[in-house]
Amino acid sequence: DPRGTYTCVAGGGKKSTLQVYYRMCQNCIEVDAPTISGIVVADVIATAFLAVAVYCVTGQDKGRMSRASDRQNLIANEQLYQ
């Protein structure tokens, strides 16, 4: 990590200080702890909201059980191979 404060001392005792701030790539962003924790909290809230929504949607169909299997016409074996 090349960031920091650099000091150059010349032979005559003259001091020169240089502050260096360097980004490793041009499209990089710095992510600190509060940003990461905010992302994690938002993800947990979104996941919980989605789980509740799925539960509510699937809970509505309990009273309407499909009886499609009772309405199927069965084919006799003789007709199947003709």
RORO-265397 format. One line per field, with one value per residue (C-alpha): residue number from 1; x, y negated, z. Coordinates in steps of 0.02 Angstrom, whole numbers, plus 50000, padded with zeros to 5 digits. Example, Ala and Ser with C-alpha at 12.3 -4.5 7.8 and 13.67 -1.06 7.14 Angstrom:
// RORO-265397
i = (1  2)
X = (50615  50684)
Y = (50225  50053)
Z = (50390  50357)
END
This chain:
// RORO-265397
i = (1  2  3  4  5  6  7  8  9  10  11  12  13  14  15  16  17  18  19  20  21  22  23  24  25  26  27  28  29  30  31  32  33  34  35  36  37  38  39  40  41  42  43  44  45  46  47  48  49  50  51  52  53  54  55  56  57  58  59  60  61  62  63  64  65  66  67  68  69  70  71  72  73  74  75  76  77  78  79  80  81  82)
X = (50000  50094  49983  50060  50172  50347  50490  50647  50797  50929  51114  51102  50968  50827  50667  50530  50366  50250  50075  50032  49856  49849  49703  49747  49617  49515  49343  49372  49271  49318  49197  49207  49127  48965  48934  48957  48845  48712  48716  48701  48556  48464  48491  48420  48268  48237  48252  48131  48007  48017  47993  47838  47768  47792  47713  47562  47537  47551  47443  47295  47277  47244  47054  47053  47126  47125  47036  47104  47150  46966  46917  47044  46978  47070  47110  47082  47234  47152  47133  47310  47391  47273)
Y = (50000  49844  49722  49621  49475  49479  49368  49330  49261  49177  49169  48992  49040  48975  49077  49104  49195  49273  49343  49486  49551  49685  49785  49954  49945  49806  49885  49945  49881  49892  49989  49962  50061  49957  49977  50166  50180  50074  50189  50344  50271  50219  50393  50477  50361  50393  50581  50578  50472  50593  50743  50665  50621  50800  50868  50754  50797  50985  50978  50914  51077  51192  51187  51224  51397  51451  51611  51625  51807  51851  51780  51870  51993  52156  52243  52430  52533  52592  52415  52368  52490  52471)
Z = (50000  49941  50037  50177  50220  50150  50210  50114  50206  50098  50138  50207  50333  50225  50250  50124  50163  50036  50068  49948  49921  49787  49719  49646  49507  49431  49453  49632  49777  49959  50066  50253  50396  50408  50222  50230  50384  50297  50146  50256  50357  50197  50125  50281  50281  50096  50120  50268  50168  50022  50137  50216  50045  49982  50141  50123  49939  49965  50121  50019  49921  50070  50051  49864  49841  49661  49619  49443  49471  49501  49332  49225  49097  49106  48943  48934  48886  48724  48661  48707  48585  48437)
END
